[in-house]
Amino acid sequence: MDAQGRGRADNVDPADQWVLNPTTGEYELRLTPSAPQSAVPGPRGSAPSPGRPGAPRGRTATPVAPGRDVPPPRRRGAPPEEPLPGRRGRRPVKKKSSAKKALLWTGGTMAFVLVAGAATGWFYLKHLEGNVGTTDVGDAAASNFSKDEAFDILIIGTDKRTGEGNDGYGDAGSVGHADTNILLHVSKDRTNATALSIPRDLIVDIPDCRTKQEDGTETVVAGQDGVRFNRSLGEGGRDPGCTMRTVEAATGIKPQHFVMADFNAVKTLTTAVDGVEVCVEKAINDKKSKLVLPAGTSKVEGERALAFVRTRHAFSNDSDLDRIKAQQQFLGSLMRKMTSGDTLTNPAKLLKLAEAATNALTVDKAIGNVGTLKDIALELKKVPTKNITFMTIPVKDNPAEPRPVTVVVDESKAPQIVDAINNDVSFTEVKAQQKKEKAEVAARLKGARSAASDVRVRILNGGAVGGSAQQQLVYLQTQAGVTKSENAGNAEAALAKTTLEYAPDQADQARRLADIMGLSGSALKPGKSVTNAQGLPTMTLTLGKDFKGAGVKLSSSAAVAPQGASTADKAQCAS
């Protein structure tokens, strides 16, 4: 059977049997192993052609139109033949250049590498997925991760002494308490994030917690009132879901997922990125954590990085609150290093980072696969480091202790922080708003003031405690000299903030009343005046929910970031 017949018999296009020989630059016919293979080159530079019926086996025929004579094959190196009468001569075909040959082979090689790489990548992802530990915490966590919504992830650092080289750290025989706790809120639009630290020594009520055992059975671990937050994990078989429930009970913020790391996480992650820079105001020689650092900036990784985040006695008050500030500084530096060009463009570092992260983490089942963890990382990458705010939930010394070593939530400040997070408010925007308010104060309160006796104002209760309008009236008339004031009853709607509306020609009166009440520039609302009982134009003061009582000056902002808040883009020195 000739080449054409063999191709048809095997349901193969004979043209597909022509292959470029890289040594000669010629196309050669490659038949199946059962057939003799031709050593005669095909037409140089031309498309491969099927054989002619009746051609001897092992030889190929030049294609011709039906009814045309077939010229004998030309020997290699012989001069070109004269064209047959009435036919155009063929242009001489140039031999393919070495560059073109290389391109053909490179293209084939790249195709193989891509296919092989895709398969290898899939197996490697499965390998990484096998590294990640998961814990089923039931309905304490969300059932899936949404890339289109704001999300809250509880990051738990446990003091359990697992892993090589960690037997000298932590409490001997520790079941793994919630030693470091950060609630990470990422905004819906991915423009900002808040990392809210929760002290391990915060006194809380731990709720009852349903946990799943290794054999699949469920048990309820009884809650405890008035104990340290760190006991929400480990004791009595409490799992990370119990810590998540405790966060919700103590703060009013419900985490959707958790990520738990042990001592090895700090050591391996910092080693994977070749260390992170930290700064201390004074030299440190802490014998308990074995941390030795000179004053100023140092690079830490591995054991020394772990010593840095563990040390308490190196700082001014020997307290967990000071350690939290150092940990926030450390995490900001780690974030900057992980997102730097030096890391993102270095495949070796990225692989080390992936191995380190997946080996050191335990997560809830909904995010316990590499694909979802990758999605979370990509969503976090969208947030600029300048808009990642580190802060600690506002606390105060525990009044139940003669010499306080524990703390309780400061109910006068914490609700503002919690409300801002639950309402997806950016604290970087809050800071910008505060700066704007100061500018407004400077602009609106700059200028002449009327005498207090010339200020005309009517007072409405717009959300303050009942009777506040009358109490404020008495204060203004008897103690502040604002005698031309009157009680106008309740406002039509409640307001969050106290406001003062005035006409442009009453600006000097507004400035005087702002001085008396401590009103911010944002509380002053240029608008129109109304007529009082005497038929004279008067301003309108509406007492909002922020009103603290007659004679008590108001704060300048409804949402205030706590003192000590920092952002991930700026390096700070621990003190």
Wavefront OBJ file of the C-alpha trace (Angstrom):
o trace
v 0.000 0.000 0.000
v 1.418 3.418 -0.895
v 1.646 6.397 1.437
v -1.702 7.789 0.368
v -3.454 4.489 0.686
v -1.762 3.825 4.035
v -2.913 7.208 5.291
v -6.464 6.539 4.205
v -6.432 3.088 5.682
v -5.360 4.467 9.034
v -7.796 7.374 8.730
v -4.809 9.750 8.811
v -4.215 12.632 6.452
v -0.939 11.755 4.713
v 0.011 15.427 4.792
v 0.251 15.137 8.529
v 2.994 12.544 8.114
v 5.472 15.131 6.792
v 7.850 16.239 9.518
v 10.608 18.880 9.453
v 14.062 17.411 9.944
v 16.002 20.032 11.956
v 19.357 18.719 10.703
v 18.674 19.038 6.968
v 15.907 21.605 7.033
v 13.874 19.235 4.792
v 10.383 17.827 5.225
v 10.475 14.035 5.408
v 7.678 11.481 5.326
v 7.388 9.588 8.596
v 5.238 6.475 8.233
v 4.110 4.068 10.864
v 6.733 1.656 12.207
v 5.331 -1.163 10.081
v 6.216 0.631 6.854
v 9.676 1.404 5.501
v 10.552 5.038 6.093
v 11.711 7.138 3.201
v 15.050 8.829 3.299
v 14.169 10.851 0.239
v 13.451 14.467 1.129
v 10.233 16.074 0.119
v 9.979 19.374 -1.724
v 12.137 21.890 0.099
v 10.127 24.604 1.770
v 6.858 23.387 0.239
v 3.853 21.879 1.939
v 3.930 18.098 2.292
v 2.049 16.236 -0.437
v 0.379 12.872 -0.598
v 1.993 10.073 -2.566
v 0.899 9.188 -6.111
v -0.975 5.943 -6.628
v 1.328 3.367 -8.045
v 4.502 4.907 -6.664
v 7.079 2.410 -5.435
v 7.011 1.711 -1.706
v 9.411 3.822 0.248
v 9.382 6.532 -2.415
v 7.267 9.642 -2.597
v 5.825 11.219 -5.677
v 5.594 14.848 -6.625
v 1.954 15.910 -6.805
v 0.702 16.812 -10.276
v -2.600 17.718 -11.793
v -4.503 14.862 -13.449
v -3.396 14.203 -17.038
v -0.014 15.948 -16.641
v 3.329 14.263 -17.208
v 5.337 13.711 -14.078
v 8.992 14.834 -14.255
v 11.549 12.492 -12.771
v 12.811 13.375 -9.335
v 15.819 15.706 -9.305
v 18.977 14.591 -7.544
v 20.090 16.628 -4.594
v 22.557 19.313 -5.759
v 21.561 19.010 -9.460
v 20.867 22.236 -11.373
v 17.254 23.318 -11.545
v 15.256 21.942 -14.484
v 13.744 24.022 -17.222
v 10.014 24.481 -16.801
v 7.790 22.493 -19.105
v 6.401 24.381 -22.093
v 3.374 26.448 -21.220
v 4.036 26.299 -17.492
v 5.394 28.964 -15.229
v 8.678 28.273 -13.625
v 8.619 27.791 -9.872
v 10.400 30.310 -7.731
v 13.353 28.824 -5.963
v 12.404 28.232 -2.350
v 14.914 29.493 0.199
v 16.107 27.191 2.890
v 14.597 27.970 6.333
v 16.934 30.084 8.437
v 18.427 28.809 11.657
v 16.336 31.387 13.550
v 13.133 30.001 12.047
v 14.153 26.448 12.880
v 14.911 27.497 16.440
v 11.550 29.248 16.662
v 9.703 26.125 15.568
v 11.515 23.983 18.103
v 11.188 26.579 20.843
v 7.455 26.827 20.196
v 7.082 23.085 20.544
v 9.188 23.011 23.668
v 7.198 25.853 25.250
v 3.927 24.068 24.509
v 5.256 21.003 26.304
v 6.486 23.074 29.251
v 3.089 24.797 29.591
v 1.236 21.506 29.582
v 3.699 19.934 31.995
v 3.694 23.085 34.140
v -0.087 23.085 34.367
v -0.064 19.506 35.557
v 2.782 20.161 37.964
v 1.022 23.296 39.240
v -2.135 21.289 39.920
v -0.209 18.657 41.864
v 1.660 21.370 43.768
v -1.589 23.093 44.734
v -2.881 19.760 45.985
v 0.342 19.377 47.941
v -0.161 22.801 49.530
v -3.766 21.968 50.279
v -2.579 18.878 52.142
v -0.426 21.125 54.330
v -3.380 23.146 55.639
v -5.047 21.924 58.813
v -8.808 22.417 59.190
v -11.219 22.396 62.121
v -14.969 22.042 61.769
v -16.450 24.683 64.089
v -20.038 24.266 62.914
v -22.173 27.384 62.662
v -19.591 29.486 64.497
v -18.123 30.089 61.027
v -19.759 30.981 57.716
v -20.396 28.155 55.251
v -18.451 29.844 52.449
v -16.267 32.830 51.583
v -17.715 35.687 49.512
v -15.435 37.846 47.373
v -18.201 40.445 46.993
v -18.811 41.348 50.643
v -16.959 42.777 53.618
v -15.506 39.995 55.771
v -14.134 39.487 59.273
v -11.450 36.882 60.002
v -10.271 36.110 63.528
v -6.511 35.517 63.604
v -5.528 33.435 66.632
v -1.961 32.950 67.804
v -1.816 29.997 70.183
v 0.851 29.329 72.805
v 0.691 25.571 72.329
v 4.230 24.184 72.233
v 3.856 22.183 69.019
v 6.561 22.006 66.400
v 10.280 21.387 66.446
v 12.286 23.552 68.818
v 9.282 24.996 70.666
v 9.384 22.925 73.851
v 11.168 25.752 75.648
v 8.404 28.265 74.970
v 5.013 28.860 76.517
v 3.506 27.236 79.564
v 4.551 23.652 80.134
v 1.705 21.332 79.157
v -0.365 24.188 77.704
v -3.423 23.029 75.788
v -3.001 26.024 73.520
v -4.663 29.220 74.729
v -5.764 32.174 72.604
v -2.577 34.082 73.335
v -2.689 36.640 70.484
v -5.999 37.645 68.918
v -6.623 40.008 66.016
v -10.002 40.547 64.401
v -9.277 41.532 60.792
v -12.101 43.440 59.081
v -11.772 44.009 55.326
v -14.142 46.527 53.766
v -16.573 45.601 51.019
v -14.888 47.891 48.494
v -11.406 46.641 49.545
v -10.170 50.195 50.066
v -9.384 49.693 53.753
v -9.039 47.182 56.564
v -8.962 47.258 60.358
v -6.871 44.909 62.519
v -8.457 45.042 65.980
v -6.378 43.428 68.741
v -8.182 41.777 71.657
v -6.006 41.456 74.786
v -5.574 37.950 76.159
v -6.045 39.390 79.690
v -9.443 40.925 78.854
v -12.110 39.746 81.317
v -15.054 38.271 79.396
v -17.947 35.852 79.671
v -17.253 32.744 77.577
v -20.537 31.327 76.221
v -21.463 27.645 75.999
v -19.798 26.155 72.953
v -20.746 23.166 70.806
v -17.641 21.384 69.509
v -17.037 18.432 67.204
v -14.783 15.625 68.393
v -12.363 13.626 66.220
v -14.768 10.680 66.125
v -17.522 12.901 64.686
v -19.569 13.212 67.845
v -20.546 16.595 69.284
v -20.294 17.881 72.822
v -21.127 21.157 74.523
v -18.389 22.783 76.583
v -19.935 24.821 79.390
v -19.245 28.540 79.404
v -17.556 30.588 82.133
v -18.198 34.122 83.361
v -15.585 36.659 84.391
v -12.476 34.876 83.080
v -9.596 35.856 80.835
v -10.204 35.862 77.109
v -7.306 33.486 76.402
v -9.204 30.666 78.159
v -11.738 30.653 75.305
v -9.411 28.227 73.486
v -8.015 24.915 74.648
v -9.489 24.526 78.123
v -12.149 21.865 78.423
v -11.727 21.012 74.742
v -12.686 24.469 73.477
v -11.893 24.888 69.789
v -11.410 28.078 67.712
v -15.187 28.234 67.260
v -15.466 28.907 71.002
v -13.043 31.819 70.628
v -15.111 33.152 67.713
v -18.281 32.995 69.824
v -16.495 34.757 72.687
v -15.440 37.587 70.354
v -19.048 38.077 69.291
v -20.294 38.024 72.899
v -17.628 40.470 74.118
v -17.589 42.935 71.206
v -20.737 42.484 69.146
v -18.668 41.686 66.016
v -19.240 38.232 64.503
v -16.202 36.743 62.715
v -17.003 34.700 59.609
v -13.786 32.677 59.578
v -10.685 31.970 61.636
v -6.994 31.418 60.944
v -4.952 29.886 63.773
v -1.160 29.901 63.861
v 1.368 28.404 66.251
v 4.902 29.458 67.194
v 6.280 27.952 63.983
v 4.252 30.397 61.869
v 6.294 33.361 63.053
v 9.578 31.524 62.592
v 8.895 30.055 59.153
v 7.125 33.064 57.622
v 9.876 35.485 58.622
v 12.523 33.090 57.346
v 10.661 32.690 54.047
v 10.876 36.438 53.371
v 14.493 36.707 54.621
v 13.513 38.572 57.781
v 11.517 41.671 58.686
v 12.660 44.958 60.146
v 11.614 46.015 63.648
v 12.491 49.073 65.677
v 12.877 49.616 69.416
v 13.527 52.897 71.190
v 15.852 51.332 73.769
v 18.227 48.385 73.666
v 16.626 45.093 74.807
v 18.139 42.215 76.759
v 15.180 40.143 77.954
v 16.334 36.972 79.681
v 12.853 35.424 79.668
v 12.229 35.675 75.922
v 15.993 35.634 75.173
v 15.560 38.694 72.966
v 18.667 40.839 72.531
v 18.346 43.891 70.280
v 20.216 47.179 70.004
v 18.298 50.456 69.999
v 17.020 51.395 66.565
v 16.200 49.184 63.585
v 17.114 45.502 63.332
v 16.176 42.614 61.067
v 14.671 39.596 62.813
v 13.712 36.154 61.556
v 13.187 32.677 62.909
v 13.792 32.301 66.637
v 14.615 35.985 67.101
v 11.370 37.038 65.408
v 9.418 34.754 67.747
v 11.237 36.239 70.729
v 10.261 39.732 69.569
v 6.517 39.018 69.402
v 6.605 37.121 72.726
v 8.529 39.593 74.864
v 6.662 41.640 77.473
v 9.316 42.555 79.973
v 11.342 44.471 77.391
v 8.817 47.294 77.315
v 7.902 50.071 79.707
v 4.964 48.585 81.618
v 5.767 44.863 81.322
v 2.171 44.464 80.150
v 0.371 42.553 77.443
v -0.943 45.888 76.094
v 2.619 47.047 75.342
v 3.365 43.687 73.754
v 0.296 44.109 71.528
v 1.707 47.396 70.207
v 5.000 45.672 69.375
v 3.133 42.834 67.663
v 1.151 45.328 65.576
v 4.377 47.014 64.530
v 5.835 43.603 63.642
v 2.779 42.593 61.572
v 2.862 45.895 59.682
v 6.510 45.273 58.819
v 5.739 41.675 57.760
v 2.916 42.903 55.510
v 5.200 45.430 53.868
v 7.840 42.762 53.267
v 5.377 40.198 51.897
v 3.894 42.700 49.419
v 7.228 44.214 48.384
v 8.570 43.776 44.877
v 11.528 41.863 46.304
v 9.146 39.120 47.460
v 6.439 39.182 44.782
v 8.964 38.957 41.926
v 11.040 36.209 43.512
v 9.605 32.745 42.718
v 11.844 31.041 45.278
v 10.589 33.311 48.067
v 6.974 32.869 46.983
v 7.296 29.079 47.094
v 8.948 29.239 50.530
v 6.183 31.578 51.678
v 3.456 29.268 50.367
v 5.025 26.256 52.082
v 5.531 28.149 55.344
v 2.033 29.616 55.428
v 0.163 26.414 54.617
v 2.216 24.305 57.033
v 1.733 26.732 59.923
v -1.995 27.442 59.603
v -5.211 25.827 60.790
v -8.449 27.265 59.366
v -12.184 26.572 59.342
v -13.486 24.078 56.792
v -15.098 26.685 54.536
v -11.712 28.188 53.650
v -9.642 25.023 54.067
v -8.607 24.720 50.438
v -5.825 26.456 48.575
v -8.191 28.011 46.037
v -10.171 29.850 48.721
v -7.052 30.841 50.645
v -5.665 32.229 47.394
v -8.890 34.219 46.880
v -8.616 35.673 50.379
v -4.981 36.611 49.780
v -5.881 38.316 46.493
v -8.688 40.267 48.174
v -6.324 41.377 50.941
v -3.735 42.388 48.346
v -6.204 44.965 46.986
v -6.104 46.941 50.252
v -3.328 49.586 50.316
v -1.093 49.200 53.364
v -1.633 52.890 54.148
v -5.310 52.063 54.732
v -4.755 49.064 57.045
v -5.307 50.385 60.563
v -3.980 48.581 63.647
v -5.725 49.305 66.926
v -6.683 47.664 70.218
v -10.234 47.536 71.494
v -10.523 50.293 74.161
v -10.003 48.850 77.630
v -9.441 50.036 81.183
v -8.030 48.450 84.342
v -10.256 45.845 85.949
v -11.926 47.671 88.878
v -12.511 44.352 90.667
v -8.785 43.893 91.310
v -6.859 45.836 93.982
v -3.735 45.762 91.804
v -5.122 45.282 88.307
v -3.363 42.835 86.021
v -6.416 42.261 83.847
v -8.572 44.695 81.889
v -12.227 45.171 80.959
v -13.845 46.774 77.922
v -14.142 50.560 78.198
v -17.863 51.007 77.537
v -17.470 54.763 76.987
v -15.210 54.267 73.941
v -15.518 50.711 72.606
v -19.075 51.010 71.179
v -17.903 53.678 68.709
v -15.176 51.349 67.410
v -17.498 48.343 67.199
v -20.211 50.342 65.401
v -17.669 51.639 62.886
v -16.461 48.108 62.079
v -19.981 46.661 61.852
v -20.973 49.542 59.556
v -17.875 49.059 57.372
v -16.426 52.470 58.264
v -12.816 53.137 57.324
v -10.721 54.409 60.215
v -8.359 56.039 57.757
v -11.384 57.988 56.550
v -12.248 58.776 60.169
v -8.792 60.275 60.593
v -9.249 62.245 57.396
v -12.646 63.417 58.676
v -11.098 64.497 61.956
v -8.502 66.492 60.063
v -11.235 68.016 57.953
v -13.238 68.877 61.051
v -10.258 70.670 62.555
v -9.979 72.704 59.373
v -13.697 73.480 59.566
v -13.324 74.534 63.189
v -10.497 76.835 62.227
v -12.527 78.318 59.360
v -15.981 78.525 60.943
v -14.860 79.552 64.385
v -12.331 82.067 63.122
v -13.691 85.576 63.395
v -15.585 87.890 65.718
v -17.766 86.668 68.587
v -20.933 88.220 69.867
v -21.387 88.781 73.554
v -23.194 85.884 75.229
v -26.081 88.224 76.037
v -26.579 88.903 72.311
v -26.891 85.217 71.345
v -30.454 84.264 70.405
v -31.141 80.527 70.231
v -34.015 78.100 70.592
v -33.304 74.588 71.913
v -34.827 71.325 70.619
v -34.403 67.804 72.008
v -33.414 65.619 69.050
v -32.424 62.362 70.733
v -30.924 63.355 74.088
v -32.243 62.112 77.411
v -35.694 63.426 78.268
v -35.617 66.886 79.875
v -32.222 67.756 78.344
v -33.526 70.800 76.439
v -34.869 72.404 79.642
v -31.704 71.565 81.593
v -29.506 73.089 78.897
v -31.748 76.184 78.808
v -31.303 76.691 82.535
v -27.539 76.279 82.218
v -27.263 78.759 79.350
v -29.379 81.390 81.061
v -28.009 81.110 84.600
v -24.353 80.160 84.079
v -23.369 81.040 80.519
v -25.121 84.420 80.157
v -27.161 83.358 77.109
v -30.355 85.004 78.353
v -32.064 85.218 74.960
v -32.673 81.465 74.746
v -35.854 79.372 74.845
v -37.020 75.747 75.015
v -38.789 74.751 71.782
v -39.649 71.157 72.776
v -38.813 68.040 70.755
v -37.343 67.948 67.250
v -39.192 66.216 64.417
v -36.485 63.556 64.074
v -33.677 62.178 66.235
v -30.075 63.090 65.406
v -26.854 61.279 66.241
v -24.950 64.516 66.709
v -25.876 67.881 68.201
v -26.146 70.613 65.564
v -26.471 74.392 65.484
v -28.129 75.925 62.424
v -27.699 79.646 61.767
v -28.020 82.265 59.057
v -24.856 83.853 57.579
v -25.357 87.076 59.519
v -25.515 85.068 62.773
v -22.019 83.547 62.413
v -20.630 85.647 65.274
v -23.423 84.365 67.557
v -22.782 80.763 66.426
v -19.079 81.079 67.267
v -19.874 82.265 70.776
v -22.311 79.406 71.442
v -19.815 76.905 69.972
v -17.195 78.136 72.437
v -19.630 77.715 75.338
v -20.740 74.184 74.368
v -17.566 72.810 72.792
v -19.239 72.363 69.403
v -16.997 71.317 66.520
v -16.932 73.005 63.148
v -18.922 70.089 61.725
v -21.708 70.741 64.251
v -22.169 74.274 62.896
v -24.604 74.176 59.968
v -24.867 77.356 57.902
v -28.510 77.643 56.813
v -31.384 79.853 57.810
v -32.757 81.335 60.984
v -36.252 81.104 62.440
v -38.366 83.572 64.408
v -38.481 83.347 68.186
v -41.352 84.258 70.526
v -40.417 87.946 70.306
v -40.488 87.895 66.512
v -36.703 88.154 66.208
v -34.435 85.926 64.094
v -32.888 83.154 66.152
v -30.586 80.143 65.703
v -31.700 76.533 66.274
v -29.758 74.243 68.607
v -30.806 70.557 68.339
v -29.462 68.272 71.057
v -28.508 64.896 69.554
v -27.776 61.501 71.063
v -24.197 62.620 71.741
v -25.393 65.250 74.243
v -23.792 64.383 77.582
v -25.619 66.762 79.881
v -26.057 70.447 80.626
v -22.712 72.231 80.768
v -20.705 69.219 79.498
v -18.682 70.067 76.402
v -19.145 67.839 73.390
v -16.394 65.910 71.594
v -15.520 66.875 68.056
v -16.211 63.546 66.354
v -18.759 60.755 66.711
v -16.302 58.124 65.520
v -12.855 58.445 67.056
v -10.004 56.004 66.525
v -8.461 55.050 69.889
v -5.104 56.409 70.904
v -2.169 54.376 69.665
v -3.807 53.438 66.337
v -1.299 53.005 63.518
v -1.275 52.039 59.851
v 0.626 49.219 58.144
v 2.570 51.501 55.798
v 4.510 53.286 58.549
v 7.325 51.858 60.612
v 7.180 52.707 64.309
v 9.508 52.011 67.217
v 8.306 49.959 70.172
v 8.936 51.599 73.531
l 1 2 3 4 5 6 7 8 9 10 11 12 13 14 15 16 17 18 19 20 21 22 23 24 25 26 27 28 29 30 31 32 33 34 35 36 37 38 39 40 41 42 43 44 45 46 47 48 49 50 51 52 53 54 55 56 57 58 59 60 61 62 63 64 65 66 67 68 69 70 71 72 73 74 75 76 77 78 79 80 81 82 83 84 85 86 87 88 89 90 91 92 93 94 95 96 97 98 99 100 101 102 103 104 105 106 107 108 109 110 111 112 113 114 115 116 117 118 119 120 121 122 123 124 125 126 127 128 129 130 131 132 133 134 135 136 137 138 139 140 141 142 143 144 145 146 147 148 149 150 151 152 153 154 155 156 157 158 159 160 161 162 163 164 165 166 167 168 169 170 171 172 173 174 175 176 177 178 179 180 181 182 183 184 185 186 187 188 189 190 191 192 193 194 195 196 197 198 199 200 201 202 203 204 205 206 207 208 209 210 211 212 213 214 215 216 217 218 219 220 221 222 223 224 225 226 227 228 229 230 231 232 233 234 235 236 237 238 239 240 241 242 243 244 245 246 247 248 249 250 251 252 253 254 255 256 257 258 259 260 261 262 263 264 265 266 267 268 269 270 271 272 273 274 275 276 277 278 279 280 281 282 283 284 285 286 287 288 289 290 291 292 293 294 295 296 297 298 299 300 301 302 303 304 305 306 307 308 309 310 311 312 313 314 315 316 317 318 319 320 321 322 323 324 325 326 327 328 329 330 331 332 333 334 335 336 337 338 339 340 341 342 343 344 345 346 347 348 349 350 351 352 353 354 355 356 357 358 359 360 361 362 363 364 365 366 367 368 369 370 371 372 373 374 375 376 377 378 379 380 381 382 383 384 385 386 387 388 389 390 391 392 393 394 395 396 397 398 399 400 401 402 403 404 405 406 407 408 409 410 411 412 413 414 415 416 417 418 419 420 421 422 423 424 425 426 427 428 429 430 431 432 433 434 435 436 437 438 439 440 441 442 443 444 445 446 447 448 449 450 451 452 453 454 455 456 457 458 459 460 461 462 463 464 465 466 467 468 469 470 471 472 473 474 475 476 477 478 479 480 481 482 483 484 485 486 487 488 489 490 491 492 493 494 495 496 497 498 499 500 501 502 503 504 505 506 507 508 509 510 511 512 513 514 515 516 517 518 519 520 521 522 523 524 525 526 527 528 529 530 531 532 533 534 535 536 537 538 539 540 541 542 543 544 545 546 547 548 549 550 551 552 553 554 555 556 557 558 559 560 561 562 563 564 565 566 567 568 569 570 571 572 573 574 575
